[in-house]
Structures are given as C-alpha cells and as structure tokens.
C-alpha cells in the first residue's frame, strides 16, 4: 500500500471519530434539556398541588372553627376554645388534651356562669321588703346565721368583726339551755323548727296538724326564755309554711307576744306572704341563702349576689350557717361586705 493511500485512510478515520464525537455531544445536550423540562414540569405540578392542598386545608380550618365556635352572645357567656394545630402540610390535628380535664374545667365554668346568671336574675326581682326603712343611697344587709346551738359558733363569727345576727335554736330536750347563749348579745333571733316535707327533725318541731294550744305554748315558752326577742325565723319548714291553716295558727300565737316572723323561704310554695297580709302583718323574707352549696367559691358568689341586691334595692337579707367554709368565705369577702352597711333587723323594721 502506498504512502498516499495510508494518509487518506487516516484522514477518513479522524473525520469519522470527529463525527461520532459531535453526535455524542448533541445527544448529551438533548438529554440534559429533556431532563430539565421534566423537572420543570414536575415542580410546576407539585406547586399546583401544594397550593390546592393549602387552600383546602385553610377551608377546612375555617369550617372547623365555624362548626365548633359558639358565639358568646348566643351561649350566655359560654365560649368553647378549639385547639387546632397544623403539621408541615397544613393538615389539621386535634389538640391532645384529656377529655376528663376538659369536662371538669367546663363543668366549673358552667357552674360559675349559672351563679352569675342567678345573680342577674335575682337582682331583677321586685323588692318585697315594702314596709322596711330603706335608703338606696345607703344600702344595708342583714346577715343571719341560722342553726346556732353553742357559744363556740357565736365566738367564731365574732372574730370576723362583721355585724351578724345569730338565730338560736329554742331550748328543748335536744338543745338544753340555749337561751343562755343570748348573754352579751346585742341582738339575736330564735330559729324555730317547723315541719319539713322530706325531713324528720330530732328537735321539738311544730307540725301543721298541731293544735292552737300546742303552738301557743311553744311560742310562749320562747318569749319567756329569750328575753327581748323580737324576730323568729323558721328552721326547715317546707311542709308547715306551705300550709295556710298552720301559718294562721302560728301568726295568732306570734301576735300574742308581739313577735315578727321572718320567712326563710325553704320552699317556693310558701304561703307566709299571703297569710301575713291577711293577718295585717308586713311580710319579711330571706333574699339569699349563702351556703346551700358548701364550697368557698360558691359562697363568695352568693355573698356577691346579696351585696348586689342590697345596692339595687337598698336592703337585703342573707342567711348562712355555722360552717367552716362559710366563715372563710365571709373573711375573704370583707372588703366587698364593707361596701355596704351590715345591720340588725331591728334597724330596718320597727
């Protein structure tokens, strides 16, 4: 083979190699471009899906809140706060709070709201102390402590330095010589046991079917033992005070000894007001029981109600009992109680 032929073959090989290199480079560029297009399409799709999911989640979040939020005006001050958290994809998850704790907290809130609603309801009532000496510019509150049977109870309330009226059980076989507790007391009442509907007392209790003589003797003994007593209120008495004939017999006995009756209102069916008017007496009633529920927070709410009633109407009567929580609640409410004037019934009713 000649030298010139070899040179031609070498040139052809170089051209072929260069051609192949160009083809390979073109293919590489094309593949890279296609990959970029694919990635771009994928990113666009993901972004679209992400935005769609986000909008859906936001819509769900809005709907969730609308479904579970109770408007405060429509729910009488009750609002339930929903706990919503979102993960990285803005999905909604419920807050991990135990149902037991939620129920307990909600029950406490509802109980407080019930008390607040009761206060608002009570202060809207028309005052029934129509024959009382009332000055709305100087509101007054009578604080009666029922069920007094020993000197320790009186002394515990005296330590509060609050003007209170002990209502003392009459002397009988169960509580002997309770009349002696009146020594050194400026003012007191007698807490007369009257028959209840679903409760049988161990005390010497008056019943609706008792004779006029039996009732007269009971009241006469009270007047004899408790010198200077002017007011009597009922211990229990849901059965007796709801009986018109029984209350007439009691008022006849009270008239003989110039005693006035204070209705503790132990039943909504009390006929005391009706009979008092028929017998020519002014009607005196209890406005607030402070400690029917033996809980300090509740008692303080009831104290607030009594003060609000006194400020609205000029005067109110509250009844409490010699309980530990009652004493603590009164002690913690002294600032509130000092915003009105604590008085005896004799300062209001002549």
C-alpha positions as CSV (number, residue, x, y, z in Angstrom):
1,X,0.0,0.0,0.0
2,X,1.3,3.4,-1.0
3,X,2.0,6.1,1.5
4,X,-0.6,8.4,0.0
5,X,-3.3,5.8,0.5
6,X,-2.4,5.4,4.2
7,X,-2.7,9.2,4.6
8,X,-6.2,9.2,3.1
9,X,-7.3,6.3,5.4
10,X,-6.0,8.2,8.5
11,X,-7.9,11.3,7.5
12,X,-11.1,9.4,7.0
13,X,-10.8,7.8,10.4
14,X,-10.2,11.2,12.0
15,X,-13.3,12.6,10.3
16,X,-15.4,9.6,11.4
17,X,-14.1,10.0,15.0
18,X,-15.0,13.7,15.0
19,X,-18.4,13.0,13.6
20,X,-19.1,10.4,16.3
21,X,-18.0,12.9,18.9
22,X,-20.3,15.6,17.6
23,X,-23.2,13.1,17.6
24,X,-22.5,12.1,21.2
25,X,-22.2,15.7,22.3
26,X,-25.5,16.5,20.6
27,X,-27.2,13.6,22.3
28,X,-25.8,14.6,25.7
29,X,-27.2,18.2,25.2
30,X,-30.6,16.9,24.2
31,X,-30.8,14.5,27.1
32,X,-29.9,17.3,29.6
33,X,-32.5,19.6,28.1
34,X,-35.2,16.9,28.3
35,X,-34.3,16.3,32.0
36,X,-34.6,20.0,32.7
37,X,-38.0,20.1,31.1
38,X,-39.2,17.1,33.0
39,X,-38.0,18.6,36.3
40,X,-39.7,21.9,35.5
41,X,-43.0,20.1,34.8
42,X,-42.8,18.1,38.0
43,X,-42.1,21.3,40.1
44,X,-45.0,23.1,38.4
45,X,-47.3,20.2,39.2
46,X,-46.1,19.9,42.8
47,X,-46.6,23.6,43.3
48,X,-50.1,23.5,41.9
49,X,-50.9,20.5,44.1
50,X,-49.4,22.2,47.2
51,X,-51.4,25.4,46.6
52,X,-54.5,23.4,46.1
53,X,-53.9,21.4,49.3
54,X,-53.2,24.6,51.2
55,X,-56.4,26.2,50.1
56,X,-58.3,23.0,51.0
57,X,-56.7,22.9,54.5
58,X,-57.4,26.6,55.1
59,X,-61.0,26.0,54.0
60,X,-61.2,23.0,56.4
61,X,-59.7,25.1,59.2
62,X,-62.3,27.8,58.6
63,X,-65.1,25.3,58.5
64,X,-63.8,23.6,61.7
65,X,-63.8,26.8,63.5
66,X,-67.2,27.8,62.3
67,X,-68.6,24.4,63.4
68,X,-67.1,24.4,66.8
69,X,-67.0,28.0,67.9
70,X,-70.0,29.0,70.0
71,X,-70.8,32.7,69.8
72,X,-70.5,34.3,73.2
73,X,-73.7,36.3,72.9
74,X,-75.8,33.3,71.9
75,X,-74.4,30.9,74.5
76,X,-75.0,33.1,77.6
77,X,-71.3,33.9,78.2
78,X,-70.1,30.3,77.4
79,X,-67.3,30.0,74.8
80,X,-65.5,26.8,73.9
81,X,-62.0,27.4,72.7
82,X,-61.0,25.0,70.0
83,X,-57.3,23.9,69.9
84,X,-56.2,23.4,66.3
85,X,-52.6,22.7,65.1
86,X,-51.3,22.2,61.6
87,X,-48.4,20.0,60.5
88,X,-45.9,20.8,57.7
89,X,-48.6,20.2,55.0
90,X,-51.1,22.5,57.0
91,X,-53.2,19.4,57.9
92,X,-55.5,19.8,61.0
93,X,-54.9,17.8,64.1
94,X,-56.9,17.9,67.4
95,X,-55.2,19.1,70.5
96,X,-54.1,16.2,72.8
97,X,-56.0,17.3,75.9
98,X,-57.7,14.7,78.0
99,X,-61.5,14.6,77.9
100,X,-61.7,14.2,81.6
101,X,-59.9,17.5,82.3
102,X,-62.0,19.3,79.6
103,X,-65.2,18.0,81.2
104,X,-64.0,19.1,84.7
105,X,-63.0,22.6,83.5
106,X,-66.2,23.1,81.5
107,X,-68.3,22.0,84.5
108,X,-66.6,24.5,86.7
109,X,-67.1,27.3,84.1
110,X,-70.7,26.4,83.6
111,X,-71.3,26.3,87.4
112,X,-69.8,29.8,87.8
113,X,-71.9,31.1,84.9
114,X,-75.0,29.6,86.4
115,X,-74.3,31.5,89.6
116,X,-73.6,34.8,87.6
117,X,-76.9,34.3,85.7
118,X,-78.7,33.7,89.0
119,X,-77.3,36.9,90.4
120,X,-78.6,38.8,87.3
121,X,-81.9,37.1,87.6
122,X,-82.3,37.8,91.3
123,X,-81.4,41.5,91.2
124,X,-84.2,42.0,88.7
125,X,-86.8,40.8,91.2
126,X,-89.1,43.4,92.7
127,X,-88.3,44.0,96.3
128,X,-90.8,42.6,98.8
129,X,-89.5,44.4,101.9
130,X,-92.1,47.1,101.4
131,X,-92.5,48.1,105.0
132,X,-88.8,48.3,105.7
133,X,-87.0,51.6,106.3
134,X,-84.9,51.7,103.0
135,X,-82.4,54.2,101.8
136,X,-81.0,53.2,98.4
137,X,-78.2,55.7,98.8
138,X,-77.1,53.8,101.9
139,X,-77.6,50.1,101.1
140,X,-77.9,47.7,104.1
141,X,-77.6,44.0,104.5
142,X,-78.8,41.8,107.3
143,X,-76.6,38.7,107.8
144,X,-78.5,36.0,109.7
145,X,-76.6,32.9,110.9
146,X,-79.0,30.0,111.5
147,X,-78.6,26.8,113.5
148,X,-76.8,28.4,116.4
149,X,-76.7,26.0,119.4
150,X,-73.4,26.7,121.2
151,X,-71.1,29.5,122.3
152,X,-68.2,28.4,120.1
153,X,-70.2,29.0,116.9
154,X,-71.0,32.6,118.1
155,X,-67.4,33.3,119.0
156,X,-66.1,32.2,115.6
157,X,-68.3,34.7,113.9
158,X,-67.5,37.4,116.3
159,X,-63.8,37.1,115.3
160,X,-64.7,38.2,111.8
161,X,-65.7,41.7,113.2
162,X,-68.7,41.7,110.9
163,X,-72.2,42.6,112.2
164,X,-74.2,39.4,112.2
165,X,-77.4,38.1,113.7
166,X,-77.3,34.7,115.4
167,X,-80.6,32.8,115.1
168,X,-80.6,30.4,118.0
169,X,-82.5,27.1,118.4
170,X,-85.1,27.2,121.2
171,X,-84.3,25.3,124.3
172,X,-85.6,21.7,124.3
173,X,-84.5,18.2,125.2
174,X,-82.0,18.1,122.4
175,X,-80.5,21.6,122.9
176,X,-80.7,22.4,126.6
177,X,-80.4,26.0,127.9
178,X,-79.7,27.6,124.5
179,X,-81.4,30.7,125.9
180,X,-78.2,31.3,127.9
181,X,-76.3,32.0,124.7
182,X,-78.0,35.4,124.5
183,X,-75.9,36.8,127.3
184,X,-73.8,39.7,126.0
185,X,-75.5,39.6,122.6
186,X,-76.8,43.0,121.3
187,X,-79.3,41.4,119.0
188,X,-80.4,37.8,118.2
189,X,-83.3,35.8,116.7
190,X,-84.9,32.5,117.5
191,X,-84.7,29.7,114.9
192,X,-88.0,27.9,115.2
193,X,-88.1,24.2,113.9
194,X,-91.1,23.7,111.6
195,X,-92.1,20.5,109.9
196,X,-90.4,19.7,106.5
197,X,-91.8,17.7,103.6
198,X,-89.0,15.1,103.4
199,X,-87.1,15.5,106.7
200,X,-87.9,14.5,110.2
201,X,-86.1,16.6,112.8
202,X,-84.9,15.4,116.2
203,X,-85.8,18.8,117.6
204,X,-89.1,19.9,119.1
205,X,-90.8,20.7,115.9
206,X,-94.2,22.3,115.2
207,X,-96.4,20.4,112.6
208,X,-99.3,21.7,110.6
209,X,-101.8,19.5,112.5
210,X,-100.7,20.7,115.9
211,X,-103.4,22.4,117.9
212,X,-103.6,26.1,118.5
213,X,-102.9,25.5,122.2
214,X,-99.7,23.5,121.4
215,X,-98.4,26.3,119.1
216,X,-99.4,29.0,121.7
217,X,-97.4,27.2,124.4
218,X,-94.3,26.8,122.2
219,X,-94.2,30.5,121.3
220,X,-95.0,31.5,125.0
221,X,-92.0,29.4,126.2
222,X,-89.7,31.1,123.6
223,X,-90.8,34.5,124.7
224,X,-90.3,33.5,128.4
225,X,-86.8,32.0,127.9
226,X,-85.5,34.5,125.3
227,X,-85.9,37.9,126.9
228,X,-86.2,40.7,124.5
229,X,-86.5,38.6,121.4
230,X,-88.4,40.3,118.6
231,X,-88.0,38.1,115.5
232,X,-88.4,34.4,114.7
233,X,-87.4,32.6,111.5
234,X,-88.1,29.0,110.5
235,X,-85.7,26.1,110.7
236,X,-86.7,23.8,107.7
237,X,-90.5,24.2,107.5
238,X,-91.2,23.4,103.8
239,X,-94.3,21.5,105.0
240,X,-95.5,23.9,107.6
241,X,-95.0,27.2,105.7
242,X,-96.8,25.9,102.7
243,X,-99.9,25.2,104.8
244,X,-102.2,28.2,105.1
245,X,-104.1,27.0,108.2
246,X,-100.9,26.2,110.0
247,X,-99.4,29.6,109.3
248,X,-102.6,31.3,110.6
249,X,-102.3,29.4,113.9
250,X,-98.6,30.4,114.1
251,X,-99.4,34.1,113.4
252,X,-102.1,34.1,116.1
253,X,-99.6,32.9,118.6
254,X,-96.9,35.4,117.5
255,X,-99.4,38.2,117.8
256,X,-100.0,37.5,121.5
257,X,-96.3,38.1,122.2
258,X,-95.6,40.9,119.7
259,X,-93.2,38.7,117.7
260,X,-92.5,39.0,114.0
261,X,-91.9,36.2,111.6
262,X,-89.1,36.1,109.0
263,X,-89.8,33.6,106.2
264,X,-86.6,31.6,105.5
265,X,-88.2,30.6,102.2
266,X,-87.3,26.9,102.4
267,X,-89.9,26.2,99.8
268,X,-91.2,28.0,96.7
269,X,-94.7,27.1,97.8
270,X,-94.6,29.2,100.9
271,X,-97.9,30.8,102.0
272,X,-96.3,33.1,104.5
273,X,-96.7,36.2,102.5
274,X,-100.3,35.6,101.8
275,X,-101.2,34.9,105.4
276,X,-99.1,37.8,106.7
277,X,-101.1,40.2,104.6
278,X,-104.4,38.6,105.7
279,X,-103.4,38.9,109.3
280,X,-102.3,42.5,108.9
281,X,-98.6,41.9,109.1
282,X,-95.7,43.1,106.9
283,X,-94.0,40.3,105.1
284,X,-90.3,39.7,105.8
285,X,-88.4,37.3,103.6
286,X,-84.9,35.9,103.1
287,X,-83.4,37.0,99.9
288,X,-80.3,34.8,99.6
289,X,-79.0,31.6,101.1
290,X,-75.2,31.9,101.2
291,X,-74.1,28.3,101.8
292,X,-76.6,25.8,100.4
293,X,-73.6,24.6,98.5
294,X,-70.7,24.1,100.9
295,X,-68.0,25.5,98.6
296,X,-66.0,28.6,99.3
297,X,-66.1,29.9,95.7
298,X,-69.8,29.4,95.5
299,X,-70.4,31.0,98.9
300,X,-68.4,34.0,97.8
301,X,-70.6,34.2,94.7
302,X,-73.7,34.2,96.9
303,X,-72.2,36.9,99.1
304,X,-71.7,39.0,95.9
305,X,-75.4,38.4,95.0
306,X,-76.6,39.6,98.4
307,X,-74.5,42.7,98.2
308,X,-75.7,43.5,94.7
309,X,-79.3,43.0,95.8
310,X,-78.7,45.4,98.7
311,X,-77.2,48.0,96.4
312,X,-80.1,47.7,93.9
313,X,-83.0,47.7,96.4
314,X,-81.4,49.5,99.3
315,X,-81.8,46.4,101.6
316,X,-81.4,42.6,101.6
317,X,-81.5,39.7,104.0
318,X,-79.0,36.9,103.7
319,X,-79.0,33.6,105.6
320,X,-75.9,31.4,106.3
321,X,-74.9,28.7,108.7
322,X,-72.1,28.0,111.1
323,X,-69.9,26.2,108.6
324,X,-66.1,26.4,108.3
325,X,-66.3,27.3,104.6
326,X,-68.9,30.0,105.3
327,X,-66.6,31.6,107.8
328,X,-63.6,31.5,105.4
329,X,-65.7,32.9,102.6
330,X,-67.0,35.8,104.7
331,X,-63.5,36.5,105.8
332,X,-62.3,36.7,102.2
333,X,-65.3,38.9,101.3
334,X,-64.9,41.5,104.0
335,X,-63.8,44.2,101.5
336,X,-67.0,43.6,99.5
337,X,-69.2,43.5,102.6
338,X,-67.7,46.8,103.8
339,X,-69.0,48.4,100.6
340,X,-72.5,48.3,102.2
341,X,-73.7,48.5,105.8
342,X,-74.4,45.4,107.9
343,X,-77.3,45.9,110.2
344,X,-79.7,44.1,112.5
345,X,-83.3,43.6,111.5
346,X,-84.4,45.9,114.3
347,X,-82.6,48.8,112.5
348,X,-84.8,48.2,109.5
349,X,-88.2,47.1,110.9
350,X,-89.7,48.9,113.8
